Amino acid sequence: MVMRPASFAHIVIFGILLFAQFLLFPMPGQAQTDLPNKQHRECAADEMRNRLFARYPKLKKRNAEIEARAYRFFLEKKLKGNIEKRAAFTLPVVFHIVHQNGPENITDAQVLAGLEYLNEAFGNTGFYDQGNGVDTDIRFCLAKRDPDGNPTTGINRVVSPLTNVTLSNDLALKDLIRWDPTQYINIWLVHSINNGMFSGYAYLPFLHGLPEDGIVMLGSIVPDLGNGHSTLVHEMGHYLGLYHTFQSGCTNNDCLLDGDRVCDTPPDNTTAPPGDCTAIVNSCTTDTNSGFDIDQNDINWNYVDYGNRPCRSGYTQGQADRMVYFIENIRQSLLNSPACNEPCTSQLAVSFNAGNTTVAVGNSVDFTNTTTGGTLYTWLIDGTPFATTTHASYVFNVLGTYTITLLATNADPNCTGTFSLPVEVVCPISAAFLSGNLYPQPGETVDFTNQSTGATAYHWSVNGSPVATSSNYSHHFTGAGSYKICLEAGNGFCSKTFCQLVFVLEGEGECVGTFIKRIGNLDVNEIGYYLIPSGDNNYFLGGSEGNRSIILKIDPSGNVLEQRSYKFTSGNDLLANLLLDDEGYLVGSVRDQLNTVSQNVFFKLHWETGLFAWTRSMSLIDHFRFDRVFQHPVTGNYIFHGLATVDNYIRVVLK
């Protein structure tokens, strides 16, 4: 049975009693006291949003980014003084009735009545046309297709104790049944919310397409026209981007940024219902700061206010514009949903095979249509049509990954299907060359032999300057220094580059100023890893020689003054860091092999005497080495820092 509003006399009497109760028992922030439970508040949208923000800070950031874009959009429109006329939108909804055979398990006819009233509210017609609101140009349709394209009534029923949902098991409720939230507005109808505290809640558009997205409300009030039904209108407003009119109280320095971010809803600082629908309430004096020329009364007739539900009868034009913005820019996938189309009456299964899904640039791929039940076809690459034939072929001349889609239809206008495959376009070239000598002497000529594959053109450069376009190249080195030899190999569609450094050395003699010098034994695998000043105008160089640790003392010209080797581990030593401490000791750490699960050894060595003050071992289960060592300026202890696979490590070793 459809509930109709009480007579005006009854409303006035009830309003007086309610107002008296409010004076005797003031409850700031409480709303919907027209319900028997005085602790009841209509909407939990703010609580649910804050819960998500606390748990997922990235969602709070996403909402802020979305609001920033909306602000820029409406600021530009405000400066231009107009919002373009738009076409009406129809959005698909599906009702999931989660019940235990209680009053929440409303009939299909009551659901249809609730949807009709929702359209009247958004169209400002019927009962809801009371001279206050505007036609939002937004309408809703009950889904005719389920996510698989099969016929549906748009009404699902699930028996579950989660019909008595709490705020903490919101996701569990929605996991019972959910249709793709990018294609449907999911509305879950339940028996109670948080032990009777709330009538409904919804999430703002920042959650579009995520598992929690949608509306939850009491099923029993959906068909309650003139009272409880307006909660559905209220929650749909949140779903489409509206805040409560009392958001942030009286703050109104910029009506596009403060409060509910709508400039034709005056600031509101109360959630208490008015005494009756004609009562005048004015809770703020900041109206003229932004948006209004004169002070305004609170609009307790607004759907997203907390006025008595029988009083609500409209959205403003500014609210309509904001909802349309979020439909067009955040929830736009709903506009392309086929959910409200009649189901397909003839079987259509769309598919195709690709000759290759990884192809060299400049080559073509054949696509063989294997669709059944289709008669008309459109082939698209990244959404752009390129053929309308049954089968298709495409030449890929640019590197990248592309999505090939086949759109198929038949004689039934409601039968449309798509199928997509990715195609990766790669460069087939391998650029490489062999160097005759990486350490020539000045005056020597070095041959570079091209080893590239898949290329047809070559460009050689030395230190960035082009020198040749031949397949192979020879270079005469006239002076000492480092030279970067590069080969770019191409085929007209793509290219790859390979480079090597060549060091031209002066030999073993005296070096002056800046120099490049080779030291060590070419027949032994040696690594110079860490260089520090020695305190006497020379340097210590630490590293490895074969499987042993090595420490060299060298002068500023690169001459080796002294060399010592040590064996710290049972594996292949690598001396990874050095420090000359405040007492003249060399402090460092060694590990057995680079980037393996291994052992680290710390040491303290007096270089002049060759004696170790101590050595200490540390075994780790992770791929790890200590790369830095510091001395604490107060305690004198040694702080070793290093990096493992995923973690940083700090080890303090007593002096």
KAKA-V110598 format. One record per backbone hydrogen bond with DSSP energy under -0.5 kcal/mol. NH is the residue of the N-H (numbers start at 1). CO is the residue of the C=O. E is the energy in kcal/mol with one decimal. If there is no record, write none. Layout:
nh=[NH,NH]
co=[CO,CO]
e=[E,E]
//
This chain:
nh=[3,11,12,13,14,15,16,17,18,19,20,21,22,23,24,25,30,32,35,38,40,41,44,48,49,50,51,52,53,54,55,56,59,60,61,62,63,64,65,66,67,68,69,70,71,72,73,74,75,76,77,78,79,80,81,82,89,91,93,94,95,96,97,97,98,98,99,99,105,106,111,112,113,114,115,116,117,118,119,120,121,122,123,124,124,125,128,129,130,130,133,134,136,136,139,141,143,144,145,146,149,152,156,158,160,160,163,164,165,165,169,170,173,174,175,176,176,177,183,184,185,186,187,188,189,189,190,191,192,193,194,197,197,198,199,199,200,201,203,207,208,210,213,215,216,217,218,219,221,222,224,225,227,229,230,231,232,233,234,235,236,237,238,239,240,241,242,245,247,249,251,257,258,261,265,266,268,268,279,281,289,290,290,292,298,300,302,303,305,311,312,313,314,320,321,322,323,324,325,326,327,328,329,330,331,334,335,336,336,337,341,344,349,350,353,355,359,361,362,363,365,367,368,368,369,370,372,375,376,378,379,380,381,382,382,384,385,386,387,392,394,396,396,397,400,402,404,404,405,405,406,407,407,408,408,409,410,410,413,415,416,417,419,421,423,424,425,425,426,426,428,430,434,436,442,443,444,446,448,449,449,450,451,452,453,456,457,458,459,460,461,462,463,465,467,468,473,475,477,477,478,481,483,485,485,486,486,487,488,489,489,490,491,496,498,500,502,503,504,504,505,505,506,519,522,524,526,527,529,529,530,532,534,539,540,541,542,543,544,545,546,548,549,550,551,552,553,554,554,555,558,561,561,562,564,566,568,573,573,574,575,576,576,577,579,581,581,584,586,587,587,588,589,590,591,592,593,593,596,598,598,600,601,602,603,604,605,606,607,610,611,613,614,616,618,620,624,624,625,627,627,628,630,632,636,638,639,640,640,641,642,643,644,649,651,653,653]
co=[223,7,8,9,10,11,12,13,14,15,16,17,18,19,20,21,27,306,32,36,37,197,200,44,45,46,47,48,49,50,51,52,56,56,57,58,59,60,61,62,63,64,65,66,67,68,69,70,71,72,73,74,75,76,77,77,137,139,141,185,154,187,95,156,96,189,97,158,102,104,107,108,109,110,111,112,113,114,115,116,117,118,119,120,121,120,125,126,128,313,313,315,122,134,89,91,93,339,339,150,146,144,95,97,99,158,160,161,163,192,166,167,169,170,171,172,173,173,180,180,92,184,94,215,96,187,217,163,163,198,165,193,194,193,41,42,42,216,214,204,205,207,210,186,201,188,199,190,218,219,221,223,224,224,227,228,229,229,230,231,232,233,234,235,236,238,237,304,244,246,248,254,254,258,262,264,245,249,276,279,286,286,287,287,281,298,299,314,302,308,309,301,301,316,317,318,319,320,321,322,323,324,325,326,326,331,332,332,333,334,338,149,372,348,368,366,424,426,396,360,394,392,353,366,367,351,349,409,409,407,387,405,384,380,403,381,383,379,379,367,365,363,394,395,425,423,402,421,380,403,419,378,405,406,417,376,412,415,411,412,414,408,406,404,402,357,400,423,359,424,426,453,449,447,505,477,441,475,473,434,447,448,432,432,430,490,490,469,488,468,486,465,484,462,460,460,448,446,444,475,476,504,502,483,500,461,484,498,459,487,496,457,494,489,487,485,483,438,481,502,440,503,516,517,520,521,524,544,527,542,542,540,538,554,532,552,530,550,527,548,525,545,566,543,564,541,562,539,552,559,555,553,559,553,551,549,566,547,571,591,543,574,589,589,587,579,585,581,605,579,585,603,577,601,574,599,572,591,593,596,622,618,590,616,588,614,586,611,605,606,606,604,604,602,600,598,596,622,643,625,641,641,639,637,632,653,630,638,651,628,649,625,647,642,640,638,651]
e=[-0.6,-2.0,-2.3,-2.4,-2.6,-2.5,-2.2,-2.1,-2.4,-2.4,-2.3,-2.2,-2.1,-1.8,-2.0,-2.8,-2.2,-0.7,-1.6,-0.7,-2.0,-4.1,-2.3,-2.7,-2.4,-2.4,-2.1,-2.0,-2.4,-2.2,-1.8,-3.4,-1.7,-1.0,-2.1,-2.4,-2.6,-2.1,-2.3,-2.5,-2.7,-2.1,-1.9,-2.2,-2.6,-2.1,-2.1,-2.7,-2.5,-2.0,-2.1,-2.4,-2.3,-2.1,-1.8,-1.5,-2.7,-2.5,-2.6,-2.2,-2.7,-3.1,-0.6,-3.5,-0.9,-2.4,-0.6,-2.5,-2.0,-2.1,-1.9,-2.6,-2.1,-2.4,-2.3,-2.2,-2.6,-1.9,-2.1,-2.0,-2.5,-2.2,-1.7,-0.9,-0.5,-2.5,-1.3,-1.7,-1.4,-0.5,-0.7,-1.6,-2.8,-0.6,-2.6,-2.4,-2.4,-3.0,-2.1,-2.5,-2.5,-1.6,-3.0,-2.7,-1.8,-0.6,-1.5,-2.0,-0.9,-1.5,-1.0,-0.9,-2.0,-1.9,-2.0,-0.6,-1.2,-0.6,-2.1,-1.7,-2.1,-0.9,-2.4,-3.0,-2.5,-0.5,-2.2,-1.6,-2.0,-0.6,-3.6,-1.0,-0.9,-1.6,-0.5,-2.3,-1.6,-2.5,-1.1,-1.7,-2.2,-2.4,-1.7,-2.5,-2.7,-2.3,-2.2,-2.6,-0.8,-1.3,-1.3,-2.0,-1.8,-2.5,-1.3,-2.1,-1.6,-1.1,-2.6,-2.9,-2.2,-1.7,-1.5,-2.6,-1.7,-2.4,-2.8,-1.4,-1.8,-2.1,-1.4,-2.0,-3.4,-2.3,-0.8,-0.5,-0.6,-0.8,-1.7,-0.6,-1.6,-0.5,-0.9,-1.0,-3.2,-1.2,-1.9,-1.6,-1.7,-1.8,-1.3,-3.1,-1.1,-2.2,-2.7,-2.0,-2.4,-2.4,-2.2,-1.9,-2.0,-2.5,-1.9,-1.9,-3.1,-1.6,-1.3,-0.6,-0.7,-1.0,-2.0,-0.5,-2.6,-0.5,-2.6,-2.9,-2.6,-2.7,-4.2,-1.8,-2.2,-3.6,-2.7,-0.5,-0.6,-2.2,-2.3,-3.3,-2.1,-2.2,-3.3,-2.8,-2.7,-0.5,-2.9,-1.8,-0.5,-2.6,-1.1,-2.2,-2.0,-2.6,-0.5,-0.8,-1.7,-3.0,-0.6,-2.9,-2.7,-0.5,-2.8,-3.1,-0.6,-0.5,-2.9,-2.3,-0.6,-0.8,-0.7,-2.2,-0.8,-2.3,-1.3,-2.2,-3.0,-3.1,-3.5,-0.5,-2.5,-0.6,-0.6,-2.3,-2.6,-2.3,-0.7,-3.7,-2.0,-2.7,-3.4,-2.4,-0.5,-0.6,-3.0,-0.7,-2.3,-3.1,-2.1,-0.5,-1.9,-3.1,-2.2,-2.4,-2.9,-1.8,-2.6,-1.2,-2.2,-2.5,-2.9,-0.6,-0.6,-1.9,-2.7,-0.7,-2.8,-2.5,-0.5,-2.8,-2.8,-0.6,-3.0,-2.5,-1.8,-2.4,-2.4,-2.3,-3.1,-2.7,-3.2,-0.6,-1.9,-0.7,-0.8,-0.5,-0.5,-1.6,-0.8,-2.4,-0.7,-2.9,-2.4,-2.4,-2.4,-2.4,-3.0,-2.8,-3.3,-2.0,-2.3,-2.8,-3.2,-1.8,-2.7,-1.7,-2.8,-2.9,-3.1,-2.2,-0.5,-2.4,-2.6,-3.4,-0.6,-1.6,-2.5,-2.3,-0.6,-1.9,-0.8,-1.5,-1.1,-0.8,-1.9,-1.0,-1.5,-0.7,-2.7,-1.7,-3.4,-3.1,-0.6,-1.8,-0.8,-2.8,-2.0,-1.3,-2.7,-1.0,-0.6,-0.6,-0.6,-3.1,-3.3,-3.7,-2.3,-2.0,-3.2,-3.0,-0.8,-2.2,-0.7,-2.8,-1.0,-2.7,-3.0,-1.5,-0.9,-0.7,-0.9,-0.6,-1.6,-2.0,-2.3,-3.1,-1.5,-2.9,-3.2,-0.6,-3.4,-2.5,-2.5,-1.2,-3.4,-2.8,-2.9,-3.2,-0.6]
//
